[in-house]
Amino acid sequence: MKKFILLLLLFVPFVNASPQEEKTHETIYSFLPQYLINRGIRIDIEKRVSTRHYLQICPQFYLSEKEEDNFALDKNQFSFLIGGGLNVYHKIFAFEEFKNYGLYLSYGISYNYFNIEYIDDSGEVDISAEGNIHKVGGDLILGYQFFIRKVVSVDLFTGLGTRFSYMDAGGADTDRFNTGYFGYNYTGNILLLGLRIGVIL
């Protein structure tokens, strides 16, 4: 009986340690639904580099085709769009005891390329034109991330960013597609607000 009690006492610390051991997830794959508004798809790959630090690699792809009507009424109208981009962020969680959930700060840079076909109506005669847009920027983000059943990651974030765009166009008008935050050719400061939904591996 004494041997059994002694073995039980030796085993208890290991039993108690298991539930308290914090699992640190190595990689999170996320989808940002708000990018669908701008005809884009963005997938974030978050890789842990240390206890509180993650590296985020965020590829994007854009594709859209529209009917060629009412071009003269809308400077953002186009007939065909294809593009891509990449954001890279350093994500830092505020508290070490939370590992990889809770409040965090991230910062990073972005690059986008768009090829757009449209009707240029800036001259006397409307002409078919094609524009190539290069956009670079930087972001500073504050967010909160939590898990559902240790399988699904939900990330709510806000922040500030800046964008600079350059359009090389076959037509004369290079100021198109620059109205508002969602303009492909937008230059200026932006307010970031979004949702990231992911799976944990």
C-alpha positions as CSV (number, residue, x, y, z in Angstrom):
1,M,0.0,0.0,0.0
2,K,2.8,2.4,0.9
3,K,4.5,1.7,-2.5
4,F,1.2,2.5,-4.3
5,I,0.9,5.8,-2.5
6,L,4.5,6.7,-3.2
7,L,4.0,6.0,-6.9
8,L,0.8,8.0,-6.9
9,L,2.6,11.0,-5.3
10,L,5.3,10.8,-8.0
11,F,2.8,10.7,-10.8
12,V,0.5,13.6,-9.6
13,P,2.9,16.5,-10.6
14,F,2.9,15.2,-14.2
15,V,-0.9,15.0,-14.3
16,N,-1.2,18.6,-13.0
17,A,1.4,19.9,-15.4
18,S,-0.4,18.8,-18.5
19,P,-3.5,21.0,-18.4
20,Q,-1.4,24.1,-17.5
21,E,1.1,23.6,-20.3
22,E,0.3,26.4,-22.9
23,K,0.3,25.3,-26.5
24,T,2.1,27.7,-28.8
25,H,0.8,27.3,-32.3
26,E,3.5,27.4,-34.9
27,T,1.5,28.5,-38.0
28,I,-1.9,30.1,-38.6
29,Y,-3.5,30.3,-42.1
30,S,-6.1,33.1,-42.3
31,F,-8.6,34.6,-44.8
32,L,-9.7,38.3,-44.9
33,P,-13.3,38.5,-46.2
34,Q,-13.2,42.3,-46.5
35,Y,-10.9,42.0,-49.6
36,L,-13.8,40.5,-51.6
37,I,-15.3,44.0,-51.6
38,N,-12.4,45.1,-53.8
39,R,-12.5,41.9,-56.0
40,G,-9.5,40.5,-54.2
41,I,-8.5,37.4,-52.2
42,R,-5.9,37.7,-49.4
43,I,-4.5,34.7,-47.5
44,D,-2.3,35.4,-44.4
45,I,0.3,32.9,-43.3
46,E,1.5,33.6,-39.8
47,K,4.7,31.8,-38.7
48,R,5.9,31.9,-35.1
49,V,9.6,33.0,-34.8
50,S,9.7,33.3,-30.9
51,T,7.3,33.2,-28.0
52,R,5.5,36.5,-28.7
53,H,6.7,37.2,-32.2
54,Y,5.2,36.2,-35.5
55,L,6.1,36.8,-39.1
56,Q,3.1,37.4,-41.4
57,I,3.3,36.8,-45.2
58,C,0.2,38.0,-46.9
59,P,-0.2,37.2,-50.7
60,Q,-3.1,38.7,-52.6
61,F,-4.8,38.1,-56.0
62,Y,-7.3,40.3,-57.8
63,L,-9.5,39.4,-60.9
64,S,-12.6,41.0,-62.3
65,E,-14.3,41.6,-65.6
66,K,-17.2,44.1,-66.3
67,E,-19.5,45.1,-69.1
68,E,-18.3,48.2,-70.9
69,D,-21.2,50.6,-70.2
70,N,-21.5,54.0,-68.5
71,F,-17.7,54.5,-68.5
72,A,-18.1,58.3,-68.9
73,L,-20.1,58.4,-65.7
74,D,-17.6,56.6,-63.5
75,K,-13.9,57.3,-63.4
76,N,-13.4,54.0,-61.6
77,Q,-15.1,51.9,-64.2
78,F,-13.0,49.3,-66.1
79,S,-13.6,46.3,-68.4
80,F,-10.9,44.0,-67.1
81,L,-8.7,43.8,-64.0
82,I,-6.0,41.5,-62.9
83,G,-3.5,42.0,-60.1
84,G,-1.5,40.7,-57.2
85,G,0.3,41.9,-54.1
86,L,2.2,41.0,-51.0
87,N,2.1,42.4,-47.4
88,V,4.8,41.5,-44.9
89,Y,4.3,42.2,-41.1
90,H,6.0,41.7,-37.8
91,K,3.4,40.8,-35.2
92,I,4.2,41.2,-31.5
93,F,1.8,40.0,-28.8
94,A,1.7,42.3,-25.7
95,F,1.9,39.7,-22.9
96,E,4.3,36.7,-22.9
97,E,2.0,34.6,-20.7
98,F,-0.7,34.7,-23.4
99,K,1.7,33.2,-26.0
100,N,0.0,33.8,-29.3
101,Y,-3.4,35.2,-28.4
102,G,-4.6,38.5,-26.9
103,L,-3.6,42.1,-27.7
104,Y,-0.9,42.6,-30.3
105,L,0.9,45.3,-32.3
106,S,2.1,44.7,-35.9
107,Y,3.8,46.8,-38.5
108,G,4.9,46.2,-42.1
109,I,5.0,47.1,-45.7
110,S,2.9,46.3,-48.8
111,Y,3.2,46.2,-52.6
112,N,0.5,45.8,-55.2
113,Y,0.4,45.6,-59.0
114,F,-2.7,46.0,-61.1
115,N,-3.2,45.7,-64.9
116,I,-6.5,47.5,-65.9
117,E,-8.2,47.8,-69.2
118,Y,-10.7,50.7,-69.5
119,I,-12.0,53.4,-71.8
120,D,-10.2,56.7,-71.8
121,D,-12.6,59.5,-72.4
122,S,-10.2,62.4,-71.5
123,G,-9.7,63.4,-75.1
124,E,-12.0,64.3,-78.0
125,V,-12.5,60.6,-78.8
126,D,-13.0,57.7,-76.4
127,I,-10.2,55.2,-76.8
128,S,-9.4,51.8,-75.4
129,A,-6.6,52.1,-72.9
130,E,-4.6,49.8,-70.6
131,G,-3.0,50.9,-67.3
132,N,-0.3,49.4,-65.1
133,I,-0.5,50.5,-61.5
134,H,2.3,50.0,-58.9
135,K,1.3,50.7,-55.3
136,V,3.5,50.7,-52.2
137,G,2.7,51.4,-48.6
138,G,3.2,50.9,-44.9
139,D,0.9,49.9,-42.0
140,L,0.8,50.2,-38.2
141,I,-1.9,47.9,-36.7
142,L,-3.4,47.2,-33.3
143,G,-5.5,44.1,-32.9
144,Y,-6.9,41.4,-30.7
145,Q,-6.7,37.7,-31.5
146,F,-8.6,34.8,-29.8
147,F,-9.2,31.1,-30.5
148,I,-12.4,29.0,-30.8
149,R,-11.8,25.5,-29.5
150,K,-8.1,25.9,-30.3
151,V,-8.9,25.3,-33.9
152,V,-10.2,28.5,-35.3
153,S,-8.4,31.9,-35.0
154,V,-10.4,35.1,-35.0
155,D,-8.5,38.4,-35.3
156,L,-10.0,41.9,-35.1
157,F,-7.8,44.8,-35.9
158,T,-7.6,48.5,-36.7
159,G,-4.8,50.8,-37.6
160,L,-3.3,53.5,-39.8
161,G,-1.5,53.1,-43.2
162,T,-0.2,55.1,-46.1
163,R,-0.2,54.4,-49.8
164,F,1.7,55.7,-52.8
165,S,0.5,54.7,-56.3
166,Y,2.0,55.3,-59.8
167,M,0.0,54.6,-62.9
168,D,1.6,54.0,-66.3
169,A,-1.2,54.2,-68.9
170,G,-1.6,53.8,-72.6
171,G,-4.2,56.6,-72.5
172,A,-3.7,60.2,-71.4
173,D,-5.6,60.0,-68.2
174,T,-3.4,58.6,-65.3
175,D,-5.6,59.9,-62.5
176,R,-8.3,57.3,-62.7
177,F,-9.1,54.7,-60.1
178,N,-7.9,56.9,-57.2
179,T,-11.1,57.9,-55.4
180,G,-11.3,56.6,-51.9
181,Y,-9.4,54.0,-49.8
182,F,-10.4,51.2,-52.2
183,G,-9.1,52.9,-55.3
184,Y,-6.5,50.8,-57.1
185,N,-4.5,53.9,-57.9
186,Y,-5.1,55.7,-54.5
187,T,-2.4,57.8,-53.0
188,G,-2.8,59.0,-49.4
189,N,-3.4,57.9,-45.8
190,I,-5.9,55.2,-44.9
191,L,-7.7,53.9,-41.9
192,L,-7.5,50.1,-41.5
193,L,-10.3,48.1,-40.0
194,G,-10.8,44.4,-40.6
195,L,-11.4,40.8,-39.6
196,R,-9.1,37.8,-40.1
197,I,-10.5,34.3,-39.8
198,G,-8.0,31.4,-39.7
199,V,-7.3,27.8,-38.9
200,I,-4.5,26.8,-36.5
201,L,-1.9,24.1,-37.4
